[in-house]
C-alpha cells in the first residue's frame, strides 16, 4: 500500500465509482488499491462485507425484492392502462384515435429515455432516494392528467411521466446490490415476472375502468396504485448501494472511535460535489455502454424488438375477440392466458437454474455465462409458433374455431416474451454487477422506445391490410419474430467472443475475482487455488 506526502490519493478510483467512465477512453482493469489521502483511509467492501446488501439475511433480501416487485407492477400498469383512454380522449377532445395514441407513444419513448437518465444517479447517490424521487414525480403527473381539459395536457404530462420513471434499471440495480452473479438467478426471474406481468395487469384493470368509469379514473387509479407503492417503499425498503452503506459504516466507526481515520468511498473522494463535466459524464454513461458494450447492445436490441412485436400483437385483441362477442371487459380478460403463461415460463426456468447453480458450487468457473441463455433456446421459438397460430385461429367462429384457440397461442407468445426478457436481463446483470442499472437501462430503452413507436402503427397494421388484415398482420409479425430470435443463437454460441469485446464487463469480472480472492484468504489464510465445495460453504458462511 503506497503513501504520499502531498495529500493526494495514492490510487486511481476504481471503475465502479469512476465518474469519468464513458468518455470514450479504454478502461483499465478495476483498481483494488486502498486509497489514502493524508491521514484518511478508505473503507473497502472486504473491510465491511457484513454491512453490505450481499450479507442481508435471506428474508430481508426477499422482503426488499417483493417491494421492488410491486414497484415494477405499478410502473408497467402505468405504461399500459392509457390504451383504455384512447377512445374517450378522441371523443372528448375532437381528435382522431390515432392522435389520441400519441400520449401513449410519448410516455413509452420517454420512459425508455428516463430509464437511461435515472440509472447512473442511483449508482452515485443511492437506490432509495432516486427511486423515491422517481415515484413521487410519476405520481405527481397523474394529477394534471386526471384533471385535464384539453388534449395537449395529456401529451405533455404523459411525456413528463415517462421521463420521471426510473424503471427496471434502478430496481435491477437493487437486485445486483444484494446477490452476486452466481447467486442471482432466482431473484432475476422473480423480478422479471413483475415487469412483464405489470403490463397485463394494467390491461385487465384498464378494461374495467374503461367500461364502468369515466376517462379521468384511468389516471386516478394509477395514482392510487402508485401512491400506495411509494408509501410501502418509503417505509419498508432500506438503501442497498454498497458505496452508500460503506460511507455510513465509516461514519459510525469514526463516531464510536473504533477507527477515527476510516472514510467511505464517497467521503474520501470529496463527497458528491461534481463538476459540470462529471455531471455530463454520468448522464452519458448508460448511453455510452449501450453503444460500446456489445453485450448491452446485442441483448437490448433483441429484447426491444421482441417487446415491440408483442406490443403490436396485443393491440389486435379487441377486433379479434370481438368476433366471438367479447366486449371491452371480455377483451381485457383475454389477457389472462398471457398472465398465466408468464407464471408457467417463470416456473420452467427453475430446473435449469437449480442445475447450473449446483454445478457452479461444485466446480466454480465450470459454467459459462452463456448458460443463462440455455433455456431461452427452447422457449424463443414459441414466439414465432404462437404468432402463426394466433393469426390463423383468429379467423373466428365462422370457421368453427373456438375462442380458446387463439388464447392458447397467445400464451405461447407470452412464454417466449418472458424468456427473452429474463435471460437477457440475467446475463447483463451478471456481467455488470454494480453497474447493472446503467447496463440494463439500455434494455429498458430499447424495449420501451420501440414499444412506443409500435403503439402508433399497431392499429393501422391490423386494419389497413387488404383481404384478411387480422390474419396477415399477425403472420407478418410471426415472420419478423423468426428473424428477431436468430441472434439468440448467435449470442449463445459466440458469447465468449462478444464478452471479450465488452471491455468494461471484462474489467469488472477481473475485479470481482480479485475481491473474492481477498475474501478467500481472509477466511482460509495460506490456502492457494480454488476452494472445494465444503470450504466454499464455510467461506460463504464466514463471509
N, C-alpha and C positions, 0 to 999 in steps of 0.2 A: 504494500500500500504506500503510495507516494505521498510526500508532503510538500508544501510550498511556503514561501515567505511573503508572497505578495497579496495573500488573501483571496486568490482566485481559485476556483475549483480545480482539483487535480485530475479530473476525468471528464470526458465529453458526456453529456447526459445521454442515457440510453434511449433507444428508438421508441420505447413505449411512451416516453414523455417528451420526446424531442419536438418542439414546436416548429422546427424547420422541415419536418418530413413533408414532402410534397412539393419541393421547389424544383424537382426535376433532376436532382443530383442522385447518383447511386448511393445507396445506403451501405454503410459498413456493417459488419456483424455487431449485434447489440452489445453495448459495453456492460460489463458486470463489475467494474471497479467501483469501490465506495468513494463517494465524493466528500472531500474535506475542504471547508472554507474557513480559514483561520482556526478557531477552536470548535467549529461546528462540524459534527459528523453526521452523515446521512444514515437514516434508519432504512434498511432494505427489507424486501419480502422475507428473506430467510431469517431475519432477526425477530420478526413478529408474525410468523406464519399462523399462529393460533388466533390472531386478531383479524385475519382476512376472511373474506367470504368463503374461500375454499374450506375453511375449518368450521364453518357454521354447522350446528347439528343438522342431521338429515331432515328432521321435522321442520326446522326453521327454514331451510332451503326451499322445501316444498310449500310452506306457508307463503313465502315470498313469491314463489312461482305461480301459485294459484291466484294471487292478487294480480300479477302480471298477465295471467290468462284472461282475467276479466277486463283488464285494460285493452287487450287485443280484441276481445269481443266488442267492446264499446267502440273502438276505433273503426273496425270494419263494418259494424252496424251503421255507423255514421256515413260511411262511404256508400253503402248500398241502398239505404232507405229512401234517398231522394228520388230514385226512379219512380216511386209511387206518388210523387208530387207532380210529375210531368204533365199529366192531363189537366189537373186543376190549375197549374201555373199558366198553361196555354190558354185555357178558357177564361180565367180571371183577368189576365193581362193582355189579351188580344194578340198573342204571338203564336207562331206555328209550333207544333210539338217538337220539331227539330231544333228550333231556337230554345225551347224550354229545356232541352237536354244540355245546353251549353253550361249551365251552372254545375251539372254533374261532371261533365268533362273537365271543367275548370278546377273543381275540387280534387279530382283524381290526379290530374297532372301536377297541380300544386302540392298535393300530398307526396308524390314521388320526389319532388324537389325538396320539400320540407324534411323528409327523412334524411337527406344528404346534409342539409344545413344544421339540423339539431344534433346529429350523431357525434361529431367531433367535440362539441361543447360538453357532452356528458362524459367524455374522456378527460376533459380538463377540470371541470367544476363538480363532477359527480353525477350519478344517475338520478338521485332523488330530487334535487332542486330543478333539474332540467325537465324531468317527467312531470312534476307538479306544475311548472310554468306552462308546459305544453297543454296539459289537461285543462288548466284554467282558461287559457286563451281559446281553445276549441269550444269549451262550454260557453264562453262569453259571446262568441259569434253566432251561437244558436238563437240568442235573444233578438237581434235585429232581423234575422231570417224569419222568425216566427211572427214578428210584428210588421213585416214588410208590406208596403202598399204599392210597390212598383217592381217591375221585372229586373231593373238594373241592380237593385239591392241584393237580389239573390246571387247575381253574378259576382258582385264584389265580396259579400260576406262568405260565400262558399269558397272563393279563391283564398281569402284570408284564413278560413278554417283549415284548408288544405295545407297552407304554408305553416300553420301553427301546430300541425300534427307531427310529433316526433316519430310515431310509428314503431314498427318492429325493429328498427336499427338500435334504438335505445333499450327496448325490452330484451333483445338478444344479447346486448352488452351486459345486462344484469345477469343473464344466464352464464355468460363466459366468465363473470366475476366469481361464480360460485362452484363451477365444475371445470376441472381440467379436461383437455381434449379427449382423452381416453375414457372419461367417465361421464360424458355429457349427453350421450345419445337418447336416454330415456327422457331427459328434460327437454331436449330439442323437439323430439316427436310430440310431446305434450303441448309445447308452446305453439308449434305449427298447426296443431289441431284447432287451437283458438283462432289463429289468423285466418285460415280458410273457412272455418265454421262461422265466424262472425258475419261474413257476407251473406251466408244463407239465413242466419238468424234475422238479419236486417230485412231480407226479402220477405220472410214469413210474417214478421211483426208489421212491416210496412203494408202488407196486403190487408191486414185487419184495420189498420189506421185509415187507409185509403177508402175502404168500404164503409166504415162506420163513423169517421170523424172528418172534420174539415182540414184543409191543407196545412194550416199552421201547427196542427198536432204532430205532423211529421217531425217538426223541429223541437216541439216541447217534449216529446217522448225521448228524443235524442239527448236533450238537456237533462232530463230526469235520470236516464241511464248514466250519462257522463258525470253528472254531479255526484251520484252515489259512488261510482268507481273512484273518483278523485278523493272523496272523503275516506274511503277504505284504504287507499294508497297512502294518504296523509297519516293515518293512524297506525297502520299495520306494517308498512314496509320501511326498513332501515336503509342507510346508504350501503352500497356494496363495492363501489370502486376502490381498488386497492390503494391508490395514491392518497385518496382522502382518508381512508382508515389508518394509513401509516402516519399521516400528519396528526391525526387525533391521538394515536398511541404515543407519538413523540412528545406531544404537549403534556400528556398525562405523566410520562416518565420525568419530564422536567419539573412538573408541578410537585410531584411526590419526592423529588430529589434522588430518584433511582438512577437517573443518568442525566445530569444537567447540561451535557454537551450534545445530546442527540436531537436531531431535527428531521422532520418528514421531507419527502422528496420535493413537494411544492414549496415548503418553507425555505429549504436550503437554496432554492433557485429564485428566491425573491418573491414568493407568493404567486398570485395570479395577475400581477401587473404585466401588461403586454404592450408592445409597440404596435403601431398600425400595420406594419409588415407581418408581425406574428399573428394578428387577428385575421388578416387576409390569407395567410398560410393555413391556419386552422380551418377556415371556411373551405379552402381549396382541397384539403387533404382527401376527403372521400371521393371527390371527382377525379383527383389525380390517381387514386387507387383504382377507380373504375376503368380508366383509360390505359393504365400502365401495368396493372397486375393481371396477367392472363387468367388466373383462377377467378378473380372477381368478374372480369368482362365476360368470359365464356358462360359461367353459370348464371350470371344475372340476365344475360340475353336469353338464355334457354328458359329460365323461369318466367321472364317477362313476356316472351312470345306465347308461351303456353297459357299464361293467365289471360292474355288478350283473346286467345281463341275461346277459352272458357267463358269469358265475359260476353263475347259476341253470341255464343251458343245459348247462354241463359236468356238473352233478350227474346228468343223465339218461343219461350214457354207460353206466353199469353195467346198468340194466334194458334199454336199447335194444340194446346189443350182445350181451346175454345171449341174445337171440332167435336169434342165429347161433352160439351155443355158446361165446362168449367167456367165459373165466374172469376172475379178478382181474387176472392179468398181461395177458391179451389186451385187457381194457378199458383198462388203463393204456397199452398200446402204441397204442391207438386215438387217443391224443393226438398221436401223431407227425405226422399230416397238419396239425394246427394249428401244431405247431412249424415244419414246412416252410413253411406259409403265412406265418408271421412273417418268415422269410427272404425269401420272394417279395415281400412287401409292402415290406420294407426295400430290396430291390433296385429295386423300382418307383419309389421316391422319388428315385433317383439322377439320372435325366434332368432332372426339374424343378428339383432343387437346383442342378445344374450350369448350367442355363439361366438361372435367376434370379441366381445369383452372377455370371455373365458380364455380365448387364445392369447389375447394380449397380456393377461395376468400370468399365464403360464410361461409365456416367452415374449417379453417386451420387445417391440420392434418387429415382430413376425408378421404383423398385419399392416399392409399398405393403406394409406388414407383412402385410396380408391375403393376399398372395401365398403365404404359408406355409400357408394353408388350401386352396390351389387344388386340389391333387391329392386332398385329402380329399373334395372334392365328388363325385369319381368313385368312390372306394372305399367311402364311407359306406353307399350303398345296398346293398352286398354283405351287410351285417348282416341287413337285412330279407329279402333274397332267400335267403341261406343258412339262416336260421331256418325260413322257409316250406318250403324244400326238405328240410331235415333232418326237419321234422315229418312229412312225408308219405312220405319214404323209410324212416322208422322203422317202417312197417307190418310190415316183416320178411320173412323167406323164404316165409311162407305166401302172399304176394302176388307171389312171383317176383322180389323185389328183392334184388340182391346187396349184401353188406356194404360194398362200396366206395362205394356211392351216398351214404349219409349222411356218410361221411368226406369226400367231395368238397364237400358243402355245409357241413360243419363248418369246412373250410379257408377257405371264403368268409367265414364269421363271423370267423375268426381274422385275416384280412387287414384287415377293417373295424376290428376292435378295435385292431390295431397302428396303423392310420392315425389313428384318433381320438385315441389317446394321444400319438402322435408329433407331430401337428400342433398339438394344444392345448399340449403342453409346449414345443415350439419357439416358439410365439407368446408364451407367458408368459415364458420365459427371455429372449427378445429384448427384451421390453418392460421387464423389471425388473432385468436385469443383476446388479449387486452384491447386490440384494435378491431374487435368484432363489430362494433357499432358502425365504424366507417366502412368496413368491408361489406357488411350486409345492407348498408344504406344503398349501395349500388343495386342490390337485388330488388329492394323496395322501389327505387327509382324506375327501374325497367318495368316492373310489374304494374305499378300504378299509372305511370305515364302512358304506357301502351294500352292499358285498360281504359284510361280516359279518352284516348283517341278512338278506341273501339266503340265507346258509347255513342259517338256521333254517326258511325256508319253501320251499326248493328241493325237497327230497324229498317233503314233503306235496303240493306242487303237482303233481308228476309221478306221484302215486299215488292221489290222492283225487278227481280229476275223473271223474264218471261217463262211461261209454261208452268212449272211446278216450283215456285220460289222457295217454299219451306224446305223441300227435299233437296233442291240444287244448292241452296246456301249451305246447309249442313254438310253436304257432300264436298263442297269446296273446302270447308273447314277441316274435314277429315283428311283431305289430300295435303293441306298445309300442316296438319298435325304430324303426318308421317315424315315430312321434311324437317319439322322442328325437333322431333325426337332423335333424329340421326346423330346430332352432336353428343348426345348422352353416351353413345358407344365409343365415340372418338375420345371423349374425356376419360372414360373408363380405361381404355387401352393405352392411351397416350398421356395419362395423368402424370407420370414421373417427369416427362419432358416439359409439360405445361408448368408443373410446380418448380422445375429447375429454372424456368424463365421468370418466375414470380419472386424477385429478389427479396422483397420485404418479408414475404412468408418464410423464405429460407432463413433470413436473419433472425426472425422470431423463434423458429424451430431450434436453431443453434443455441439461442439464449435460454430457451426452455430446458434444453439438455444440460447446459452448464448449471442452471439453477437447481435442477434435480440432483445433479452430481454433488453440489454443495450440501444439499439437504441429506443425501445418502451418507456422505462422510460424517455428518454430524450425528447420525444415528448408528452408523457402523464404521467407526474410525479404523483405518488401516485395511479395510476391505476394498479390493480393486475389482473392476469389472461389474457386469450386471448382477443383480440380486436374484436369488431363487424365489420360488413362489412363497415359501414360508417367510423368508426375510422381507419380501415385498409387503406381506401382511403386517409384519412388525413395523416396517418403515412407514406404512400408511397410518397405523395407529399412533405411533410416536410423533409423526409429523403433524 
